[in-house]
Amino acid sequence: MGSDRGQGALTAVLLVLRSGALARMLGTRADRAVRRVRPSVDPEAWAEACLNFRADISATFRRGFPRSVFAYCRMLAADLLVLVLCLRFVGVGPEEASLADIAIAHAFDYYPFTLFPFSGLGVVDAVILASLVSTGDTALEAAVVAALIVWRVFTVLVPVLLGARAVATWRRTLPTPLTHRPPRDRSGRTTPLVHHAWR
């Protein structure tokens, strides 16, 4: 489900990049769909927005898209490596779950369910557990559950804690805003500010 939506979004972007006329047509058709709910939408504004979107991303898409795909593949490989290390750490060896079995469970069972909150926490773990246990022995269930808990700690909890610490550090290092205090007379009372108009 998640991969289908990603492919649909990529297809729409590629169609918009193909030509300006196609981008205008997509904007106009999207406007017609939205006007059924909100009649005040301007079709020309939507068409111009599509053209502006095409102009903004056409300059960097051909250079940035391969880099983003490469970065995404590296993220998948790192996530798979952490899962393999967690399984090996709790004692699930290559005889019980080979690298191919783990990769299949990770790629084909895991990523369609990341549509759910927290990367499919709970749902994804159950799917991976069922996939690994079905390829091996049911006695591996306890060890795989322990490995999935450790994997979730490293892939979900640790990034959240590091992000919270980074935000806290960033907020502490922000410069304090200067406060403008009204002037005081000799008795300590505040005096109103008088704005002189230049003539």
N, C-alpha and C positions, 0 to 999 in steps of 0.2 A: 504493500500500500504506500509506504513512504517512498520507495524507489519509483513507483509509477508517478507520483506527484512530482518528484525531482526530474524525471524524464519529460513530463509535460511542461514544466517550467523552462527547462533547457530548450525544448522545441520551440516554445513561444519566443524566447530570446533570439534564437537563431533565425526565426521567421522575421522578427523585427529588424534584425541586422541585414537581412537580405536586400531590402530596397526601402526607399522612403515611401513609395506608394503603398507598399504592403503594410508598413508601419501605420500609415494614416488609416488604412482600411481596418486594421485590427483595433485601433483606437475608436473608430466610428462604430464598429460592431459592439465593442465593449460598452460604449455609451448607450446604445440601444438596449442592451441587457439591463444596465443600471437604471435607465429611465423608467422601467416598469415599476421600480420601487421608489425612485426619487425623480419625479418629472422635471425638477428645476435644473438638472444637469445640462450643461452646454456641450453639444456634440463637437463644435470646433475646438473648444478648450481641451477635450479629451484627445482629439486628433493631434493638436499641437503638443500636448504632453507626451504622446507616443513618439513624435518626431524629435522632441528634445531629449527624451530618454535614449533614442537611437544615437543621437549625436554625442551624448555624454559617454556611452559605453563602447561605441564603435572604435574609438581611438585606443582603448586599453584592453578590449575583450580578446583580440587575437594574441596579444602578448600575455595577458593575465590568466586566461582560461587554462592553458596547459600548466601553468605554475600552480593554480588552485587544484587541478586534478592530481598533480604530483604530490602536493601537500596533503591532500585527502588520502591518497594511497599510503603515504608515510604514517598518517594517523591510524589507519586501519592496521598496518603492520605493527606499530607500537602497541596498540590495544591487544592484538593477537599475541604478541610476545609476552605481555604482562599476564594474559590468561594462561599461556603455556607454562610460564614460570610458577604461577600459583598452583597449577595442577601438579607440577613436578615437586613443588615444595611440600605438599601434603602427602606425597607418596604415590601419586598416580603416574606410573611409568609409561614408557612407549608401548609396552605390551598390552596394557589395558586401554589406553587411548593414544593413538598415534597422532603425529602432527597433522596428517591429512584429515583425520576424524575431527580434531579440534578446529581446524581451519574451515571445514564444511559447516560445523555447528555454529561457528562464529560468523561466517559470511552469509549463509543462506537462511539461518534460523534467527540470528541476532538482529541484523540491521533492518529488516522489515518492521520489527516491533519497537524500534526506537522512536516511533511516532508518539508513544505514550510518555507521560511526564517522567522526569529524571531518567531519561534514556531507557524507558521501559522497565524501571526497577520492579522486580518481582515477576513480571510477565516474561521478560527476556531470560531471567535466571531459570525459570521453570522450563522454558523451551530448550535452553542449552543443556540443562540437567537431563531432560528426557532424551535428547539426542545422543548425549555421551553414554548414558546408561544403556540405551538400546543397542549401541554398537559394541558394548563391552559386557561386564558382569553387573548384576543388580547389587552385588556387595560393594560396588564403587560409589553407591549413592551418598553415603555419609562423607566420604573423602571429597567428592565433587561438590557437595554443598559447602564444605569448609573452604574449598578452593574458590568458589564463587563469592563467598563472604569476603575473603581476603582481596579478591579481584575488585569487588565493588568498593572496598575501602580505598584502594589505590586509584581507581578510575572515577569515583564520584565524590567520596568524602574528602580526600586529600586536595583535589582541585578547588572544592568549595572553601575549605579552610585557608588555602593559600590565597584565593581570591579575596576572602574577607580580610585577611591580614594586609594584603596589598592595598585594598580600599582604605583600611584604617590608617596605614602609613601615609597614603596619599592625602588624606584629609588632615592629618597632623602637620604635614609639610606645606599646606596651603597658606599663603600669606594672609594675615588677619586684615580685614578691611579697615580703612582709616575712618574714624568717626569724627564728624565735624561738630565741635562743641561751640555753642554760642559764646560770644565774649562776655566777660564779667566786669563790673565796675569795681571801685576800690572797696566797697562794702561787701562784695561777694555776690551781689545779685546779678542775674543775667540781664543783658541789655538787648533790646530787639535790633535785628539787622535792618539797616536802612539801605534800600537799593536806589542808587542814584541813576537817573536816566541821562544818558549822554545826548546832548543836543548839538 
